[in-house]
Amino acid sequence: MIYLNYAELINKIQNLREQMIKIGKEKGLSNPETIKYSQELDVLIMKYQLLTYKKSG
């Protein structure tokens, strides 16, 4: 998945975080669906950090 700009990536992170919180409240933090969202969020945050690091370095 390629993101055209930071705003698009940040928007995706925010949306995924909201979904994860909602599912976590409904089904529990150890539910496989909550964990799936958490792992996807980890990947996006890592991409954001790499892009930020490259831009500043």
C-alpha positions as CSV (number, residue, x, y, z in Angstrom):
1,M,0.0,0.0,0.0
2,I,1.5,3.3,-1.1
3,Y,0.5,6.6,0.4
4,L,0.8,9.8,-1.6
5,N,1.3,12.1,1.3
6,Y,1.6,12.4,5.0
7,A,-2.0,13.6,5.4
8,E,-3.4,10.5,3.8
9,L,-1.2,8.2,6.0
10,I,-2.2,10.2,9.2
11,N,-5.8,9.9,8.2
12,K,-5.6,6.2,7.7
13,I,-3.8,5.8,11.1
14,Q,-6.5,7.9,12.9
15,N,-9.4,5.9,11.2
16,L,-7.8,2.5,12.1
17,R,-7.1,3.6,15.7
18,E,-10.8,4.6,16.1
19,Q,-11.9,1.2,14.7
20,M,-9.5,-0.7,17.0
21,I,-10.8,1.2,20.0
22,K,-14.4,0.5,19.1
23,I,-13.8,-3.2,18.5
24,G,-11.7,-3.4,21.7
25,K,-14.5,-2.0,23.8
26,E,-17.1,-4.2,22.2
27,K,-15.2,-7.5,21.9
28,G,-12.3,-7.2,24.3
29,L,-8.6,-6.4,23.9
30,S,-7.6,-10.0,23.4
31,N,-10.1,-10.6,20.6
32,P,-8.5,-11.6,17.3
33,E,-10.1,-8.7,15.5
34,T,-8.8,-6.2,17.9
35,I,-5.3,-7.7,17.6
36,K,-5.6,-7.6,13.8
37,Y,-6.3,-3.9,13.9
38,S,-3.5,-3.3,16.4
39,Q,-1.0,-5.1,14.2
40,E,-2.2,-3.1,11.1
41,L,-1.9,0.1,13.1
42,D,1.7,-0.9,14.2
43,V,2.7,-1.2,10.5
44,L,1.2,2.2,9.6
45,I,2.8,3.9,12.5
46,M,6.2,2.4,11.6
47,K,5.8,3.6,8.0
48,Y,5.0,7.1,9.3
49,Q,8.0,7.1,11.6
50,L,10.3,5.9,8.7
51,L,9.0,8.7,6.4
52,T,9.4,11.3,9.2
53,Y,12.9,10.1,9.9
54,K,13.9,10.2,6.2
55,K,12.5,13.6,5.8
56,S,14.3,15.0,8.9
57,G,17.6,13.2,8.3
